[in-house]
Amino acid sequence: MRRRVCVIAGAVCSWGAGVGRLPAARAGVPLLFVALWALLVLAAGIDARQRRFPRALGCAIACVSAALSVLVGGLVRLAWCACAACAFGAVLTGVEIVWRRRHAGRPGLGMGDVKFLAALSLWAPLDAVLSLAGALVLLAWCGLLLHRDSLPLLPFAVSVFAMVRVARLLGWVP
């Protein structure tokens, strides 16, 4: 299954890089949006049930996000989004390392969450940052209300990402 998902995601990404600038390729953007949202909902469901984020799913989200970047803005947009994703992933990894050192090895933000947000940043880096911030606030509130020390992040992150995308479509966020 993992290999099949990676092969399909790689084919989508290479297709987007090869024909992304052609007008006919832009017709594939809605299909990629549907695929990305399906993958995001699947990731949130897996994290809610199993508290993990599979690597194959991360590869698929990264490839579809990269293909969307290419189709929407070309290779230059993909390069900028990739730089932002690398920087975002590096900062979150650094914060997690410092957190674990100061809290006797207890995880704060899981590395699957970092991979998820970095993969999502390949398409919409600012929206990924906003979704992380909003998700952490919602996570804290729900943790206090439910009296729990730990909750999965991805269901909150996907929900906030959807809200940010809707706000962007309505023109509330520039």
C-alpha positions as CSV (number, residue, x, y, z in Angstrom):
1,M,0.0,0.0,0.0
2,R,2.8,2.4,1.0
3,R,4.6,1.8,-2.3
4,R,1.4,2.3,-4.3
5,V,0.6,5.6,-2.7
6,C,4.2,6.9,-3.2
7,V,4.1,5.8,-6.9
8,I,0.8,7.6,-7.5
9,A,1.9,10.7,-5.7
10,G,5.2,10.7,-7.6
11,A,3.3,10.4,-10.9
12,V,1.0,13.3,-10.0
13,C,4.0,15.5,-9.0
14,S,6.0,14.7,-12.1
15,W,2.9,15.3,-14.2
16,G,2.4,18.7,-12.5
17,A,6.0,19.7,-13.0
18,G,6.0,18.7,-16.7
19,V,2.8,20.2,-17.9
20,G,1.9,22.6,-15.2
21,R,2.3,25.7,-17.4
22,L,0.0,24.4,-20.1
23,P,-3.6,25.7,-20.1
24,A,-5.0,22.1,-20.3
25,A,-3.1,21.2,-17.1
26,R,-5.0,23.9,-15.2
27,A,-8.1,21.8,-15.6
28,G,-6.5,19.3,-13.2
29,V,-6.3,21.8,-10.4
30,P,-9.8,21.1,-9.0
31,L,-9.0,17.3,-9.1
32,L,-5.8,18.0,-7.1
33,F,-7.8,20.1,-4.6
34,V,-10.2,17.2,-4.1
35,A,-7.3,14.8,-3.7
36,L,-5.5,17.0,-1.2
37,W,-8.6,17.5,0.9
38,A,-9.3,13.8,0.9
39,L,-5.7,13.2,2.1
40,L,-6.0,15.8,4.8
41,V,-9.2,14.3,6.1
42,L,-7.6,10.9,6.0
43,A,-4.6,12.2,8.0
44,A,-6.8,13.8,10.6
45,G,-8.8,10.6,11.0
46,I,-5.7,8.4,11.4
47,D,-4.2,10.8,13.9
48,A,-7.4,10.9,15.9
49,R,-7.7,7.1,16.1
50,Q,-4.1,5.9,16.1
51,R,-2.1,9.1,17.2
52,R,0.3,8.7,14.2
53,F,0.9,10.1,10.8
54,P,2.0,7.5,8.2
55,R,5.0,8.4,6.0
56,A,3.3,7.3,2.8
57,L,0.5,9.7,3.6
58,G,3.0,12.4,4.2
59,C,4.7,11.7,0.9
60,A,1.3,11.9,-0.9
61,I,0.3,15.2,0.7
62,A,3.7,16.6,-0.1
63,C,3.5,15.5,-3.8
64,V,0.0,16.8,-4.3
65,S,0.9,20.1,-2.5
66,A,3.9,20.4,-4.8
67,A,1.9,19.7,-7.9
68,L,-0.7,22.3,-6.8
69,S,2.1,24.9,-6.4
70,V,3.4,24.2,-9.8
71,L,0.0,24.3,-11.5
72,V,-1.0,27.5,-9.7
73,G,2.3,29.5,-9.9
74,G,4.9,27.5,-11.7
75,L,8.3,26.2,-10.6
76,V,9.2,29.6,-9.0
77,R,6.3,29.3,-6.6
78,L,7.2,25.7,-5.8
79,A,10.8,26.8,-5.1
80,W,9.6,29.6,-2.7
81,C,7.1,27.2,-1.0
82,A,9.8,24.6,-0.7
83,C,12.1,27.0,1.0
84,A,9.3,28.1,3.4
85,A,8.5,24.4,4.1
86,C,12.1,23.6,4.9
87,A,12.4,26.7,7.2
88,F,9.1,25.9,8.9
89,G,10.1,22.2,9.4
90,A,13.5,23.2,10.8
91,V,12.1,25.7,13.3
92,L,9.5,23.3,14.5
93,T,12.0,20.5,14.8
94,G,14.3,22.8,16.8
95,V,11.5,23.8,19.1
96,E,10.6,20.1,19.6
97,I,14.2,19.2,20.4
98,V,14.5,22.0,23.0
99,W,11.1,21.0,24.5
100,R,12.1,17.4,24.9
101,R,15.4,18.4,26.6
102,R,13.7,20.6,29.0
103,H,10.8,18.2,29.8
104,A,12.7,15.0,30.4
105,G,12.1,13.5,27.0
106,R,8.3,14.0,26.9
107,P,7.1,14.8,23.4
108,G,5.4,18.1,22.9
109,L,4.6,18.4,19.2
110,G,5.0,15.1,17.5
111,M,7.4,14.7,14.5
112,G,4.5,13.5,12.4
113,D,2.8,16.8,13.0
114,V,5.9,18.6,11.9
115,K,6.1,16.5,8.7
116,F,2.4,17.1,8.0
117,L,2.7,20.9,8.4
118,A,5.9,21.0,6.3
119,A,4.2,19.0,3.5
120,L,1.2,21.3,3.6
121,S,3.6,24.3,3.4
122,L,4.6,23.2,-0.1
123,W,1.3,24.5,-1.3
124,A,0.3,27.2,1.2
125,P,3.0,28.1,3.7
126,L,1.2,31.0,5.4
127,D,-2.0,29.1,5.8
128,A,0.0,26.2,7.3
129,V,1.5,28.5,9.9
130,L,-2.0,30.0,10.6
131,S,-3.4,26.5,10.9
132,L,-0.7,25.5,13.4
133,A,-1.3,28.6,15.5
134,G,-5.0,28.1,15.6
135,A,-4.8,24.4,16.1
136,L,-2.5,24.9,19.2
137,V,-5.0,27.4,20.7
138,L,-7.9,25.0,20.1
139,L,-5.9,22.1,21.4
140,A,-5.1,23.9,24.6
141,W,-8.7,24.9,25.1
142,C,-10.0,21.4,24.5
143,G,-7.3,19.9,26.7
144,L,-8.4,22.2,29.5
145,L,-12.1,21.4,29.0
146,L,-11.5,17.7,28.8
147,H,-8.8,17.5,31.5
148,R,-6.4,15.8,29.2
149,D,-2.6,16.2,29.0
150,S,-2.4,15.1,25.4
151,L,-4.7,15.3,22.3
152,P,-3.9,14.6,18.6
153,L,-3.1,17.8,16.7
154,L,-4.0,17.0,13.1
155,P,-7.8,17.0,13.5
156,F,-7.5,20.6,14.9
157,A,-4.9,21.6,12.2
158,V,-7.0,20.3,9.3
159,S,-10.1,22.1,10.7
160,V,-8.3,25.4,11.1
161,F,-6.7,25.0,7.7
162,A,-10.2,24.6,6.2
163,M,-11.4,27.7,8.0
164,V,-8.4,29.7,6.8
165,R,-8.9,28.6,3.2
166,V,-12.6,29.5,3.4
167,A,-11.7,32.9,4.8
168,R,-9.2,33.4,2.0
169,L,-11.9,32.5,-0.6
170,L,-14.3,35.0,1.0
171,G,-11.6,37.7,0.9
172,W,-11.3,38.0,4.7
173,V,-7.6,37.0,4.6
174,P,-5.4,38.7,2.0
